[in-house]
Amino acid sequence: MTSVALLSNPQSTGNRAKLPDIRHFCIQEDDVFHYEVEEVDQIGEALSSIAQTRPSILVVNGGDGTVQTVLTALYTGKYFEKHMVPPVAVLPNGKTNLIALDLGAEGDPVVALQKILDIARGDLDSHIVKRELIALSDSSDKPPVLGMFLGGAGLADLIIYCRDTIYPLGLPNGISHVIAAFALLISMFIRAPLSFLPRAARPISVSLMQQGQIKGNFSLLVVTTLERLLVGTHVFQQDPQDKGSMKLMMVDQNPFHLIHAVAAGIVGRLGKSRIKGVHLKQDDEIRIAGERSHLILDGEVFYADNEHPVILRHTEPISFVKLAV
């Protein structure tokens, strides 16, 4: 039985610099099984091989998109025997690292991997946390795609703008995200379409199974099962009357409302008091429609049309490894 099975995606941005160090670490540790894929289509084959080693922890070394593909494969495939799916840990090695951040993995991925190995050799149970996933279904016949963070409306357009316009400049991730955020605010203030700014958010409608429908133009739409988003920010406080598993946040297309919402999230006040233009809900099923509106689930782009809405449902919880107890 292997303590840790590590699945690496060399195409992940962080791995271009750190993968040699990770390989060297794995060579020195006898109870680490390291499997590298050349492309995400090989993840199913990788999991079949990993299952033979019966690892205590499955570690994913890649960006949020790689993690999403692994989670989807674990749910839709039959790679592990029933009740033998190992808890999942995530190395901080992508552009945004939202899932890794939620699990307490920050900084150098080699240091994080050493911590995970120490946990596998010690008191693993005290580091296990349960997280439900988001199952996204669209109008296709494909099985649902699973993830933990969905961005829509202006946020999805901003992510795409950052990928296509800012990341190619080769700037550090933090600086790229700050530039993209300022570009979004400028576009919201001037309210004029300019090719070098993110596109204006398109109208969308969001229907909740328990709480009805919300329509409008939104600068931000987030659906998540995570507890923590960006550095210093947390998902909003749960209302005891809300029983849904998925947390939904939408902010009207207004720069002042957006700034207020972000500031409230940073200081941990989001959801504790009502904020104008900010919609906070929880539900077990969410339907999103729009005018060819972008949606991004852990890095993968989808489209929500009025005739072909996207449907989000929660899954049963699975086990993850949190580095900090």
DRENDO-1510 file (C-alpha; in Angstrom, 1 decimal, always signed):
<recs>
REC; n; res; u; v; w
REC; 1; MET; +0.0; +0.0; +0.0 .
REC; 2; THR; +1.4; +3.4; -1.0 .
REC; 3; SER; +1.2; +6.4; +1.3 .
REC; 4; VAL; +0.7; +8.9; -1.4 .
REC; 5; ALA; -0.1; +8.7; -5.1 .
REC; 6; LEU; +0.7; +11.8; -7.0 .
REC; 7; LEU; -0.9; +12.6; -10.4 .
REC; 8; SER; +0.9; +15.4; -12.2 .
REC; 9; ASN; -0.1; +17.4; -15.3 .
REC; 10; PRO; +3.1; +18.8; -16.8 .
REC; 11; GLN; +1.1; +21.2; -18.9 .
REC; 12; SER; +0.0; +23.1; -15.8 .
REC; 13; THR; +1.6; +26.6; -15.6 .
REC; 14; GLY; +3.3; +26.0; -12.2 .
REC; 15; ASN; +4.7; +22.6; -13.3 .
REC; 16; ARG; +6.8; +24.2; -16.0 .
REC; 17; ALA; +9.1; +25.5; -13.3 .
REC; 18; LYS; +8.5; +23.1; -10.3 .
REC; 19; LEU; +8.1; +19.7; -11.9 .
REC; 20; PRO; +11.8; +18.8; -11.8 .
REC; 21; ASP; +11.9; +19.5; -8.1 .
REC; 22; ILE; +8.8; +17.4; -7.6 .
REC; 23; ARG; +10.3; +14.5; -9.6 .
REC; 24; HIS; +13.4; +14.7; -7.5 .
REC; 25; PHE; +11.4; +14.6; -4.3 .
REC; 26; CYS; +9.4; +11.5; -5.5 .
REC; 27; ILE; +12.5; +9.6; -6.4 .
REC; 28; GLN; +13.8; +10.0; -2.9 .
REC; 29; GLU; +10.6; +8.8; -1.3 .
REC; 30; ASP; +9.8; +5.1; -1.6 .
REC; 31; ASP; +6.2; +5.4; -0.6 .
REC; 32; VAL; +5.2; +8.0; -3.2 .
REC; 33; PHE; +3.9; +6.7; -6.5 .
REC; 34; HIS; +4.2; +9.4; -9.2 .
REC; 35; TYR; +2.2; +9.3; -12.4 .
REC; 36; GLU; +2.5; +12.0; -15.1 .
REC; 37; VAL; -0.1; +12.5; -17.9 .
REC; 38; GLU; +0.8; +14.1; -21.2 .
REC; 39; GLU; -2.8; +15.4; -21.6 .
REC; 40; VAL; -6.0; +15.3; -19.5 .
REC; 41; ASP; -7.5; +12.6; -21.7 .
REC; 42; GLN; -5.1; +10.2; -20.0 .
REC; 43; ILE; -6.4; +10.8; -16.4 .
REC; 44; GLY; -8.7; +7.9; -16.5 .
REC; 45; GLU; -5.8; +5.5; -17.4 .
REC; 46; ALA; -3.7; +7.2; -14.7 .
REC; 47; LEU; -6.4; +6.6; -12.1 .
REC; 48; SER; -6.6; +2.9; -13.1 .
REC; 49; SER; -2.9; +2.5; -12.4 .
REC; 50; ILE; -3.0; +4.5; -9.2 .
REC; 51; ALA; -5.9; +2.4; -7.9 .
REC; 52; GLN; -3.6; -0.7; -8.0 .
REC; 53; THR; -1.3; +0.9; -5.4 .
REC; 54; ARG; -4.1; +1.5; -2.9 .
REC; 55; PRO; -2.8; +4.9; -1.8 .
REC; 56; SER; -3.8; +6.5; +1.5 .
REC; 57; ILE; -4.0; +9.9; -0.3 .
REC; 58; LEU; -4.5; +10.9; -3.9 .
REC; 59; VAL; -2.6; +14.1; -4.6 .
REC; 60; VAL; -3.4; +16.2; -7.7 .
REC; 61; ASN; -0.6; +18.3; -9.1 .
REC; 62; GLY; -2.0; +20.8; -11.6 .
REC; 63; GLY; -4.4; +23.7; -11.9 .
REC; 64; ASP; -8.1; +23.9; -11.0 .
REC; 65; GLY; -8.9; +22.4; -14.5 .
REC; 66; THR; -6.8; +19.3; -13.8 .
REC; 67; VAL; -8.5; +18.9; -10.4 .
REC; 68; GLN; -11.9; +19.2; -12.0 .
REC; 69; THR; -11.0; +16.5; -14.5 .
REC; 70; VAL; -9.8; +14.2; -11.8 .
REC; 71; LEU; -12.9; +14.7; -9.6 .
REC; 72; THR; -15.2; +14.1; -12.6 .
REC; 73; ALA; -13.3; +10.9; -13.5 .
REC; 74; LEU; -13.5; +9.7; -9.8 .
REC; 75; TYR; -17.3; +10.2; -9.9 .
REC; 76; THR; -18.1; +8.9; -13.4 .
REC; 77; GLY; -15.5; +6.1; -13.5 .
REC; 78; LYS; -15.0; +2.9; -11.6 .
REC; 79; TYR; -11.3; +3.1; -10.9 .
REC; 80; PHE; -11.5; +2.3; -7.2 .
REC; 81; GLU; -13.5; -0.3; -5.3 .
REC; 82; LYS; -16.6; +0.9; -3.5 .
REC; 83; HIS; -15.7; +2.8; -0.3 .
REC; 84; MET; -12.0; +2.7; -1.3 .
REC; 85; VAL; -11.7; +6.1; -3.0 .
REC; 86; PRO; -8.8; +7.8; -1.2 .
REC; 87; PRO; -9.1; +11.4; +0.1 .
REC; 88; VAL; -7.9; +14.0; -2.3 .
REC; 89; ALA; -5.2; +16.5; -1.7 .
REC; 90; VAL; -4.2; +19.4; -4.1 .
REC; 91; LEU; -0.9; +21.0; -4.6 .
REC; 92; PRO; -0.8; +24.8; -5.2 .
REC; 93; ASN; +0.4; +24.7; -8.8 .
REC; 94; GLY; -2.1; +26.6; -11.0 .
REC; 95; LYS; -3.0; +30.1; -12.0 .
REC; 96; THR; -5.6; +30.7; -9.3 .
REC; 97; ASN; -5.3; +27.7; -7.0 .
REC; 98; LEU; -8.8; +28.2; -5.5 .
REC; 99; ILE; -9.3; +24.5; -4.6 .
REC; 100; ALA; -5.8; +24.2; -3.1 .
REC; 101; LEU; -6.2; +27.4; -1.2 .
REC; 102; ASP; -9.5; +26.2; +0.3 .
REC; 103; LEU; -7.6; +23.1; +1.5 .
REC; 104; GLY; -4.8; +25.1; +3.1 .
REC; 105; ALA; -2.2; +24.4; +0.4 .
REC; 106; GLU; -0.2; +27.6; -0.3 .
REC; 107; GLY; +3.4; +28.5; -1.4 .
REC; 108; ASP; +5.9; +26.0; -2.6 .
REC; 109; PRO; +4.3; +22.8; -4.0 .
REC; 110; VAL; +7.2; +20.6; -2.9 .
REC; 111; VAL; +6.8; +21.9; +0.7 .
REC; 112; ALA; +3.1; +21.1; +0.5 .
REC; 113; LEU; +3.8; +17.6; -0.8 .
REC; 114; GLN; +6.1; +17.0; +2.1 .
REC; 115; LYS; +3.3; +18.1; +4.5 .
REC; 116; ILE; +0.9; +15.7; +2.8 .
REC; 117; LEU; +3.3; +12.8; +3.0 .
REC; 118; ASP; +3.8; +13.5; +6.7 .
REC; 119; ILE; +0.0; +13.5; +7.2 .
REC; 120; ALA; -0.3; +10.2; +5.4 .
REC; 121; ARG; +2.3; +8.7; +7.7 .
REC; 122; GLY; +0.6; +10.2; +10.8 .
REC; 123; ASP; -2.8; +11.2; +12.0 .
REC; 124; LEU; -4.7; +11.3; +8.6 .
REC; 125; ASP; -8.2; +11.3; +10.1 .
REC; 126; SER; -7.7; +14.7; +11.8 .
REC; 127; HIS; -7.0; +16.3; +8.4 .
REC; 128; ILE; -10.0; +14.8; +6.6 .
REC; 129; VAL; -12.7; +17.3; +5.5 .
REC; 130; LYS; -15.9; +16.7; +3.5 .
REC; 131; ARG; -16.8; +18.8; +0.5 .
REC; 132; GLU; -19.7; +18.5; -1.8 .
REC; 133; LEU; -19.1; +19.0; -5.5 .
REC; 134; ILE; -21.1; +20.9; -8.2 .
REC; 135; ALA; -22.4; +18.7; -11.0 .
REC; 136; LEU; -22.9; +20.8; -14.1 .
REC; 137; SER; -25.3; +19.5; -16.9 .
REC; 138; ASP; -26.0; +21.3; -20.1 .
REC; 139; SER; -28.0; +20.4; -23.2 .
REC; 140; SER; -25.6; +17.8; -24.5 .
REC; 141; ASP; -25.8; +14.1; -23.8 .
REC; 142; LYS; -22.5; +14.1; -22.0 .
REC; 143; PRO; -22.3; +13.1; -18.4 .
REC; 144; PRO; -22.2; +15.9; -15.8 .
REC; 145; VAL; -18.9; +17.7; -15.2 .
REC; 146; LEU; -17.9; +18.1; -11.6 .
REC; 147; GLY; -16.1; +20.9; -9.9 .
REC; 148; MET; -16.1; +23.2; -6.8 .
REC; 149; PHE; -16.2; +26.7; -8.2 .
REC; 150; LEU; -18.3; +28.2; -11.0 .
REC; 151; GLY; -17.9; +31.8; -12.2 .
REC; 152; GLY; -20.4; +33.5; -14.5 .
REC; 153; ALA; -21.6; +36.9; -15.8 .
REC; 154; GLY; -18.9; +39.5; -15.7 .
REC; 155; LEU; -16.6; +37.3; -13.6 .
REC; 156; ALA; -16.4; +34.7; -16.4 .
REC; 157; ASP; -15.8; +37.3; -19.0 .
REC; 158; LEU; -13.0; +38.7; -16.8 .
REC; 159; ILE; -11.4; +35.3; -16.5 .
REC; 160; ILE; -11.4; +34.8; -20.2 .
REC; 161; TYR; -10.1; +38.4; -20.7 .
REC; 162; CYS; -7.3; +37.6; -18.3 .
REC; 163; ARG; -6.4; +34.4; -20.1 .
REC; 164; ASP; -6.4; +35.9; -23.6 .
REC; 165; THR; -5.1; +39.4; -22.9 .
REC; 166; ILE; -3.2; +39.6; -19.6 .
REC; 167; TYR; -1.5; +36.2; -19.1 .
REC; 168; PRO; +0.3; +36.3; -22.5 .
REC; 169; LEU; +2.2; +39.3; -21.2 .
REC; 170; GLY; +4.1; +37.0; -18.9 .
REC; 171; LEU; +3.5; +38.9; -15.7 .
REC; 172; PRO; +3.3; +37.3; -12.3 .
REC; 173; ASN; -0.1; +35.9; -11.5 .
REC; 174; GLY; -0.9; +38.4; -8.7 .
REC; 175; ILE; +0.0; +41.4; -10.9 .
REC; 176; SER; -2.1; +39.9; -13.8 .
REC; 177; HIS; -5.1; +39.5; -11.6 .
REC; 178; VAL; -4.8; +43.1; -10.3 .
REC; 179; ILE; -4.6; +44.5; -13.8 .
REC; 180; ALA; -7.6; +42.5; -14.9 .
REC; 181; ALA; -9.6; +43.7; -11.9 .
REC; 182; PHE; -8.8; +47.3; -12.7 .
REC; 183; ALA; -9.8; +46.7; -16.3 .
REC; 184; LEU; -13.1; +45.4; -15.2 .
REC; 185; LEU; -13.8; +48.4; -13.0 .
REC; 186; ILE; -12.8; +50.8; -15.8 .
REC; 187; SER; -15.2; +49.0; -18.2 .
REC; 188; MET; -18.0; +49.3; -15.7 .
REC; 189; PHE; -17.4; +53.0; -15.1 .
REC; 190; ILE; -17.1; +54.1; -18.7 .
REC; 191; ARG; -19.9; +51.8; -19.9 .
REC; 192; ALA; -18.6; +51.8; -23.5 .
REC; 193; PRO; -17.4; +48.7; -25.5 .
REC; 194; LEU; -13.6; +48.9; -26.0 .
REC; 195; SER; -11.6; +46.1; -27.5 .
REC; 196; PHE; -8.8; +46.3; -24.9 .
REC; 197; LEU; -11.3; +45.9; -21.9 .
REC; 198; PRO; -13.5; +43.0; -20.8 .
REC; 199; ARG; -16.8; +42.8; -22.6 .
REC; 200; ALA; -19.9; +44.1; -20.8 .
REC; 201; ALA; -21.9; +41.4; -18.9 .
REC; 202; ARG; -24.9; +40.1; -20.8 .
REC; 203; PRO; -28.3; +39.6; -19.1 .
REC; 204; ILE; -28.8; +36.3; -17.4 .
REC; 205; SER; -31.5; +34.7; -15.3 .
REC; 206; VAL; -30.9; +32.4; -12.4 .
REC; 207; SER; -33.6; +30.0; -11.1 .
REC; 208; LEU; -33.3; +28.4; -7.7 .
REC; 209; MET; -35.2; +25.3; -6.9 .
REC; 210; GLN; -36.3; +26.6; -3.5 .
REC; 211; GLN; -36.2; +30.4; -3.9 .
REC; 212; GLY; -37.5; +31.4; -7.3 .
REC; 213; GLN; -35.8; +33.4; -10.1 .
REC; 214; ILE; -33.4; +36.4; -10.2 .
REC; 215; LYS; -32.8; +38.3; -13.5 .
REC; 216; GLY; -30.4; +41.1; -14.5 .
REC; 217; ASN; -27.0; +42.1; -15.5 .
REC; 218; PHE; -24.3; +41.1; -13.0 .
REC; 219; SER; -20.7; +42.0; -12.6 .
REC; 220; LEU; -20.1; +38.8; -10.6 .
REC; 221; LEU; -21.8; +35.4; -10.3 .
REC; 222; VAL; -20.3; +32.7; -8.1 .
REC; 223; VAL; -21.6; +29.3; -7.3 .
REC; 224; THR; -19.3; +27.3; -5.0 .
REC; 225; THR; -19.0; +24.6; -2.4 .
REC; 226; LEU; -15.7; +26.0; -1.2 .
REC; 227; GLU; -15.2; +27.8; +2.1 .
REC; 228; ARG; -12.4; +30.1; +1.0 .
REC; 229; LEU; -12.0; +31.9; -2.3 .
REC; 230; LEU; -9.0; +34.3; -2.8 .
REC; 231; VAL; -6.3; +35.3; -0.4 .
REC; 232; GLY; -8.0; +36.8; +2.7 .
REC; 233; THR; -11.5; +36.3; +1.4 .
REC; 234; HIS; -14.1; +33.7; +2.6 .
REC; 235; VAL; -17.4; +32.5; +1.3 .
REC; 236; PHE; -20.3; +34.4; +2.8 .
REC; 237; GLN; -21.7; +33.4; +6.2 .
REC; 238; GLN; -24.5; +30.9; +6.0 .
REC; 239; ASP; -28.1; +32.0; +6.8 .
REC; 240; PRO; -29.6; +29.4; +9.1 .
REC; 241; GLN; -32.8; +29.5; +7.0 .
REC; 242; ASP; -30.9; +28.6; +3.9 .
REC; 243; LYS; -30.6; +24.8; +3.6 .
REC; 244; GLY; -29.0; +24.5; +0.2 .
REC; 245; SER; -25.6; +22.9; -0.3 .
REC; 246; MET; -24.3; +25.3; -3.1 .
REC; 247; LYS; -23.5; +28.9; -2.2 .
REC; 248; LEU; -24.6; +31.5; -4.8 .
REC; 249; MET; -23.4; +35.1; -4.9 .
REC; 250; MET; -24.4; +37.7; -7.5 .
REC; 251; VAL; -23.4; +41.3; -7.6 .
REC; 252; ASP; -25.3; +43.9; -9.8 .
REC; 253; GLN; -23.5; +45.5; -12.7 .
REC; 254; ASN; -22.4; +48.5; -10.6 .
REC; 255; PRO; -18.8; +49.2; -9.6 .
REC; 256; PHE; -19.6; +50.5; -6.2 .
REC; 257; HIS; -21.7; +47.5; -5.3 .
REC; 258; LEU; -18.8; +45.2; -6.5 .
REC; 259; ILE; -16.2; +47.1; -4.4 .
REC; 260; HIS; -18.5; +46.9; -1.4 .
REC; 261; ALA; -19.0; +43.2; -1.8 .
REC; 262; VAL; -15.3; +42.5; -2.2 .
REC; 263; ALA; -14.4; +44.6; +0.8 .
REC; 264; ALA; -17.0; +42.8; +2.9 .
REC; 265; GLY; -15.6; +39.4; +1.8 .
REC; 266; ILE; -12.1; +40.4; +2.8 .
REC; 267; VAL; -13.0; +41.4; +6.3 .
REC; 268; GLY; -15.3; +38.4; +6.7 .
REC; 269; ARG; -18.6; +40.4; +6.9 .
REC; 270; LEU; -20.2; +39.1; +3.7 .
REC; 271; GLY; -23.6; +37.7; +4.5 .
REC; 272; LYS; -23.7; +39.1; +8.1 .
REC; 273; SER; -25.6; +42.2; +6.9 .
REC; 274; ARG; -27.5; +43.2; +3.8 .
REC; 275; ILE; -25.5; +44.9; +1.1 .
REC; 276; LYS; -27.2; +46.8; -1.7 .
REC; 277; GLY; -26.9; +45.1; -5.1 .
REC; 278; VAL; -25.5; +41.9; -3.6 .
REC; 279; HIS; -27.6; +38.7; -3.8 .
REC; 280; LEU; -26.6; +35.8; -1.5 .
REC; 281; LYS; -28.5; +32.5; -1.7 .
REC; 282; GLN; -28.0; +28.8; -1.1 .
REC; 283; ASP; -29.8; +26.0; -2.9 .
REC; 284; ASP; -29.5; +22.4; -4.0 .
REC; 285; GLU; -30.3; +23.0; -7.7 .
REC; 286; ILE; -29.6; +26.2; -9.7 .
REC; 287; ARG; -30.6; +26.8; -13.3 .
REC; 288; ILE; -28.7; +29.5; -15.3 .
REC; 289; ALA; -29.9; +30.9; -18.7 .
REC; 290; GLY; -28.8; +33.8; -20.7 .
REC; 291; GLU; -27.8; +35.3; -24.1 .
REC; 292; ARG; -24.8; +33.0; -24.8 .
REC; 293; SER; -23.4; +33.9; -21.4 .
REC; 294; HIS; -20.0; +32.5; -20.4 .
REC; 295; LEU; -19.8; +30.1; -17.4 .
REC; 296; ILE; -16.5; +28.7; -16.2 .
REC; 297; LEU; -16.4; +25.6; -13.9 .
REC; 298; ASP; -12.8; +25.2; -12.5 .
REC; 299; GLY; -11.3; +26.4; -15.7 .
REC; 300; GLU; -13.6; +24.8; -18.3 .
REC; 301; VAL; -15.8; +27.2; -20.3 .
REC; 302; PHE; -19.6; +26.5; -20.8 .
REC; 303; TYR; -22.3; +28.6; -22.3 .
REC; 304; ALA; -25.8; +29.3; -20.9 .
REC; 305; ASP; -28.5; +30.0; -23.5 .
REC; 306; ASN; -32.1; +30.9; -22.9 .
REC; 307; GLU; -33.2; +27.8; -24.8 .
REC; 308; HIS; -30.4; +25.6; -23.4 .
REC; 309; PRO; -29.9; +26.5; -19.7 .
REC; 310; VAL; -27.1; +25.1; -17.6 .
REC; 311; ILE; -28.2; +23.1; -14.5 .
REC; 312; LEU; -26.2; +22.8; -11.3 .
REC; 313; ARG; -26.8; +20.2; -8.7 .
REC; 314; HIS; -24.8; +19.2; -5.6 .
REC; 315; THR; -23.3; +15.8; -5.1 .
REC; 316; GLU; -22.7; +13.6; -2.1 .
REC; 317; PRO; -19.7; +14.8; -0.1 .
REC; 318; ILE; -16.3; +13.3; -0.8 .
REC; 319; SER; -13.2; +13.4; +1.4 .
REC; 320; PHE; -10.3; +15.9; +1.0 .
REC; 321; VAL; -7.1; +16.4; +2.9 .
REC; 322; LYS; -6.7; +19.8; +4.6 .
REC; 323; LEU; -3.2; +20.7; +5.4 .
REC; 324; ALA; -4.0; +22.9; +8.4 .
REC; 325; VAL; -6.3; +21.4; +11.0 .
</recs>
